[in-house]
Amino acid sequence: NNVLHFLNASIFFYTDGIALYARIRFTKMFYQVLTLMGRKQQLQQNLNDCQRLLSNCSDMLNIMISTVVRGEKADEVSNHPNIMGFDPMVNQRLLPPTFPRYTKIKPRIDALEYLVELINRFKMVTKITNHVGFHAALDFFLEFSRHSPCILSRSMLQIVYLPTTNRVFGVHNFADVLRDAARNFIAPPVLLSKSTLLQNHQAKEYVDSFLSHCVSLFGNLLQLSGHNRARQRDKLAHLLEDFATLQDEAERVDGYLHTLSLKSDTPRPHLACFGTWILYHTLRVMVMYLLSGFELELYSVHEYHYIFWYLYEFLYGWLVSAITRADTFLMEQDSHNDTHKGRNKKSSKNKKKKSTPRPYNLEILMYQALQNICGGYYKALVGFRMDEKIPLPEIQFDSERVRYEHRLLPFSSLLTPPPVHYQEFLDMTNAQMHKRNEKVTSEMQYVAGCRHFHQARNMLERALLLYPSNSLIENEINNLLKVAKTNFVVLKLLADGHKKDSKEPPVFDFSCHRHFPLIKIT
């Protein structure tokens, strides 16, 4: 019995020792990770060390979770449990003055699970170095932000990628990174290696000035992703004013370089090169702004039709047009290079396609699919309004024009794409609902919506086959496929007269996708 008692006591003390060791080691490694991520020198080596430390942190957290019952039993029911060595008000004097907020300290097991999630987010942050180009990095920032990470992990991503306003990873000049991004997107003649345009002092000054303004704007766009979703929407609206200014500058620079290029020994058109690149990002910001309204539940159901109409008729169409223009310009540039080198065009093109495949066909396919999804919603909502299934506000308290103009107000500062006025929306919708030579029924709208969702489904299935293995993109496409398939079936039933006499409003379920709901008939 004495031996057994001694063994139990030894195991008891050993377990306590392991638990204490894990907590001390985790704290040490956690602070090491924060220190290494904040260093500007030898970034790649620092992040490699971070990955090793984060893996060890995960191991320590597993031990901490398994031994949490060994700790002091504190009162974890109250809002501020009495935890030894911890004062919840220690930072009170350091905080800015705000209204009193209800704060509840997490139970220990919840706090440890939160730390597990934080470590996983830090592991994701270290992967930013895999995204060398600016466009890939921007997509990474937006995807990271989509999961609503905590302020610490959002801040660490900003610190790692852009520790100073003009140095990417603390090493690369941000203007040069943007120069490469513009070159890869549309290959403006002035940015090509053999171009002589930059030998002109005035041309070089114009391009450098334009890129320096881009540094400020795109830096703000990256920083914007570090805010919460509601704050992001506010900042997106203000950012569009800066994009309008940059569009004007891009047009002037393109015009000057075009005139200069036509006078050179190797004349090449330069119209709308920088302009198309800026327009592409402007349109993406506009789409983000409108879609964030669904995520934040800002729109009433009776407003959905003009939001989806704007996305369907204009924004996604303009995006497809901008990317197609860039793709065509790149093809022409390749053809020009082949001709200039005097090589056989066909063999050269085949080699180039194998070595540097362009992803625009996939991006165009995705935007066309999203355009069709929005078209499907718009047609469905017009049908619902014709069947009086959408509850409308009281007429004396409502003005659709005011609501429309309020929702789209941030777009009014832009010249390209031009803002679409309420009367134009009204005319197009009325034309949809009242045709001269035939009686328009809600069933016709549902059939048109079915067609859109069916086309979206076909495009998404093709995109799924073409995309390289990427779980994030696959999940997004699969969610959109579920939306397209489900809504196709629902609209098909409605087109066949299902629940024709019911005035019960449809339910829009955002559980599958944050922007594009499943339509449910109750």
N, C-alpha and C positions, 0 to 999 in steps of 0.2 A: 504493500500500500504506500509506503514511504517513497519507494522508487517511482511508482505511478504518479504520486503527487508531485515529485520532483520533475518528472518529464512534462507533466501538464504545465507546471510553472515555467519551465524552460521554454516550452512552445509559446506560452502566453507572452513572456518577455521578448522572445524572438520576433513574434508577429508585431508587437508594439514597436520594436526596433526597426523592422522593415517599413512599417507604416510611417514612422517619423523620418526615416532616411528618404523615402520616396517623396515626402512633402518638401524636405529641405532641398533635395536634388532638383525637383521640379521647379521650385522658386528660382534657384540659381540659373538653370538652363533657360527659363522663361525670360529672365532679365538679359541673359546673353543674346537671345534671339532679338529682342527689342534693340539692343545696342548694335548688333551686327547689321540689322536692317537699316539703321539710321546712318551708317557710315557711307561716305561717298567714294572712298578709295577701294579698289579691288572688289567691286560689287559682285562679280560672278563667283569669286572664291567665297565671299561672305555668305551669299545665298546658298551655295553648296553646303557650307557649314551649318547654315540655318536648317536645311532639310534634315541633316543628321540630328541636330538638336531637337527639332520638332518631332522626329520619330521617337527619340528617347523620352520626350515629354509625354507622348501618347502612352508609352509603356508605363511611365510613372503614374499617369492618371488612372490607368486600369487598376494598379495597386491601391491608389487612394480611394477609388470607388469601392473596391472589395473590402477595405479596412475602415470604411467610414463609421461603422458601428462601434469601433474601438475608442472613438473620441468622447470627449466630455458631453454628457447629456444636457444640452441647453434647451430652454423653452423656445421651440420653433413655431409656436402657434401665434404668438404676438407679432406685431409689425416690426418691432425692434428687439429681437432676442438678446439676452445678456450673454454675449460671447466674450470669452477671456481674451484680453489683449486687443480688443477692437472697439473703436468708438465711431459710430455711424455719422457723427456730426463733426468729425475732425477737419473736413474740407469746407465747412460751412462758410468761413470767412473768406475763402478763396473764390467762391462762386459769385457770378454776377447777380445783382438783385433781380429776383423773379417772384412771381406769385407763389405762395406755398403749394407744394405738390405732394400728393399722396405717394409715399415711398414705402415699399415693403421689402424687407431683406429676404432673399431666397433661402429656403432650407438648404442644408449642406449638399444633399445628393443632387438637387437641382442646380446648385452652383457648380458642382463638379461636371455635370453633364454640359452646362454652358461652356466651361473651359474646354471640354472635348471639341465642341463645335468651333470655338475660337481657334484652337490649334489647327483644325481642318481648314479653316479660312486662311490662316497664315500659310499653310502648305499650298493653297491655291495662289496666294499672292506671289510666292516664289516662282511660279510658272510664267510670270509676265515676261521674263527674259527670253522665253521661247518665241515671243511675238516681236520680231525685229521691226517690221514696217509699221507706220503710224496707223493705217487703217485697221490692221489686225489688233494693234494695241487698243485702239478706241473701242472695237467690238468687245475685247476682253473686259475693259472697264465697264461697259454698259451691261454685259452679261453678269459680271460680278455684282454690280449694283442691283440687278433685278431680284436677287435673293434677299434684299434688305439686310445687309451685314451690319454689325455693330460699328460704332464710330471709330473704335481703335483699329479694326482691320481695314476699314475704308481709308483711314489716315495713313496706315503703313503702305498701302498700295500706291497712294500719291507720293509718299516719301521715296519709295524704291524707284518708281519710274521717272519722276520729275522732281528731284531733290531741290533744284533751283529753277527759276522761271524759264531759263533758256538752255538747260543741259539735261538731255535724256540719259537716264542711268548715271547722271553726274559726269558723263564723258562726251557724248555726242551733242553737237550743236543742234538745237531744236529746229532752227531754220533749215539746216541741211537735211534733217529727217523729213520735214514737210516738203522740201524740194524733191527728195526721192519719192515721196508719196504721190506728188503731182505727176512726176515723170512716169511712174508705174501705172498711174490711172489713165492718162490720156497722151503721154509723151509729147508735151509741147515742144516744138522745134528749138526754142531758145534753150531748153534744158538738156538737149542731146549732146553727147560728148564731142562730136565734130562740128557743132554749130559755131559760127563766127559772129553771131548776133551780139554776144556779150562783150565782144571787143569794142563795141560802141559804148562809150562812157555813159551816155544818157540811158541807153537800154539797160545796162547793168544796174544803174541807180534805180530805175523804175522797178526792176524785178526784185532787187534787194529790199526796197521799201515795201513792196507788196508782201514779200515773205515775212518781213518783220511784223507787219500788221497781222498776218496769219498766225504768227507765234502767240501773240496776245489772245486772239480769238479762240484758237484751238486749245491753248492752255486753259482758258476759262471753261471750255467744253469738257475737258478732262476733269477739272476741279468740280464742275457741276455734278458729275456722277458720284462724288463723295458725299453729297447731301441726301437727306431722306427724300422720299418720292414727292411729297407735297412741295417741299422747297425746290426740288428739281424743276417742277412744272413752272413755278414762278420765275426761276432763272432762265428757263428755256424761252419764255416770252420776251424777256429783256435781251437775250442773246440774238434773237431774230433782227432786232434793230441794228446790231453790229454786223450781222450778215448782209443786211441791205446796203450798208456803207461799203463793205468789202466787195459786194457784187459790182457796185459802180466802179470801184478801183480796178477790179479784174477786167471789166469791159474796156476801160481806157488803156490799160497795159496791153491787152490783146490787140486793140486797134492800132496802137503805136508800133508794136512788134510786127504786125501783119504788113503794115506799110513798109517797114524796114526790110522785112524778109523778101518781099517781092522785088526789091531793088538789089538784092544780093546775088552772088554767082549761082547759088542753088535755091531758087525761090520755092517756098513752101507756105501754104496758107496757115495763118496763126489765129484766125478769128475763133472766138468762143472756146479756147483751150483752157485757160485759167478760169474763165467764166463757167464752163461746164463742171469743172471740179468743185468750185464754190457752190454752184447750183445743186449739185448732188448732195453735199452736206447740208445745205439749207433745207432741201426737201426732206431729208432724214429727220432733221430737228422738228420740222412742221408735223411730220407723221408721229414722232415721239410725243409731241405736245398734245395732239388730239387723242391718241390712244391712252395717254396717262389719265385722261378724264374718266375712262372706264375703270381703270385700276383703282382710282381714288373715289369711285362712285359719285362723281359730280353731276352726271347727266341723269335727267328723268327719262323714262321710257319714251315719252312723246317727243323727246329731242333726238333720239337715236337716228331717225331717218335722214336728217340733214348732215349729221356727223359722218355716217357711212356713205352718204351721197358725195360729200366733199372728198373723202378718201378714194372712192371708186372712180368718180368722173375726172378728178384732177390730180391729186397728189401721187398716187401710184402710177398713173399714166405718165405724168411728167418724169417720175423716177425711171421708169422703163425707157423713156425717150432719151434721158440724159446718159444712161449707161450704154444704150445702143449707139449713141453718138460717139462716146468714148471708144467703144469696141470698133466701130467703123474707122475712126481716126487711127487707132493702133494698127489695124489691118492695112490701111493706106500707107502708114509709116513703114511697115514691114516690106510692102511691095516696092516702095520708093528705095529702101535700102538695098533690096535685091537687084533692082534695076541699076542702081548706082554702082554696085559692085560688079555688075556684068555677069552675074551667075545665072544658072538655070532657075527660073522662078519656082517651078513645081517642086523640084528636089529640095530647094532651099526652104520653101514654105513647110514642107513635110518635116524637115529636120527641126525647124524652129518650133513647130507645133508639138513635137515630141519632147523637146528640151524645156520649153517654157509655155506650158498650157495656160490659157487665160480662163479665169473662173467666171467671166461675165455671163456666159450662157446659163450657168446655174443661178446666179443672182437675178438675172432677168426672169428666169422661170419662177423663182420664189416670189418676186414682186408681182408677176402676172397672176400667180395663184392667190396672193393676198388681195389683189384688185378684184378678182372674181368672187372671193369670199365676201368682200364689202358690197359688191354688186348684188350678191344673193340676199344679204341682209336688207339692203335698200329696197329691192323689189318686194321682199316679204313684208316689210314694214308698210309699204304703200298699199299692199293687199289688206293688211290688218286694218289700216285706216279706212279703206273702202268698206270693209265689213263692220266698222265701228267697234273693233275689238281693243283699240288703244284708248284708255281714258284720257280725256283732254282737260286742261285747266278751264275754269270758268271764263267765259269770253270777256266779261267786264274787267277781270283782273289780269288779263293776259295779252301779250303782244309777241307773236312769233318772230316778227322782224327784230325786236329789241333783243330777244334771246339769241337769235342767229348771229346778230352783229356782235353781241357780247362774247359769245363762244369763239368767234373767229377774229376778234379785235387785234391780237398780236400780228396777224398776217397783213394788216392794212399798211404797214410800213414798207412792205416789199414791192418791188416793181416786177420781179420775176420769181415765181409765177405771179401774174397779176391777181389781186384779190377778187373773188367772185362775189358780186353783190346779191343781196337777198332777192331782188326782183328776177335776176337770172335763174336762181334756184327755183323760184316759184314758177317761172315760165316753163322750165324743163320738167318739173314735177307735174304741172298741169297737163303738159303735152303727153306725159306718160299715162296719165289717168283719163284723158279725154282726147281720143283721136277722131279725126273728121269722118272717115268713111266706115268706121266700125265701132260697135259698142264695146267699151273696155270693161272687163269684169275682174274681180279680185282673183278668180281662178287663173286668168291669163298672167297676172303678176306672180302668182305662186309657181306657175310653169316656168316663167322666165327666171325666177329665183332658183328653181331646181336646176335649170340649165347652167347657171353660174356655179352652183356648188358642185355639180358633176364635172365641169371643166376644171375647177380648182382641185378636185380629187385626182383627176388624171395627171395634172401638172405636179402635184405633190408626190404621187407615186413614182413619176419619172425622176424627180429631184432626189428621192430616197435612193434610187438605184445609182445615180450619178455622183452623189456626195461621197467623199472619202469617209472612212470610219471615224465618226465623231459623235460620241454619245449625247452631247448637249444639243447638237443640231438634229440628231435622229429623234430625240425626245420631243423637240419643238415640232418637227414635221409630223410625228405620230399623233401629237395632240391636235394639230390642225386637221389631220386626216379624220380623226374622230369627229371633230366639229363639222367638217364638210359632209361626211357620210350621214351623221345623225340629222343634220338640218335638211339634207336632200330628202330623206325618208319622211320627215315631218311635213315639208312643203308638198311632197307628192301626195300625201294623204289629204292635205287641205285642198289641193288642186282637184282631187276626186270628189270633193264635197263633204269631207269628214267634218262633223260638228259645224256645219254651215250656219245653222240658226243660233248657235251659242254665242253670247256676247261676253263670255268669260275671257279676260285678257290673257295673252300668252305669258309664259314665265321665261325669263332670260337667265340661264344658269351659267355663272362664270367659274364653276368649280373645275372645269377641264382646262380652260385657257383664260388668262387674266384679261384679255382684250376682246376675244371673240366667243360669245356665249352659245350654249346649246339652247335651241328653241324648244320649249315644251308646251304642249297643249293640255290644259287641265279640264 
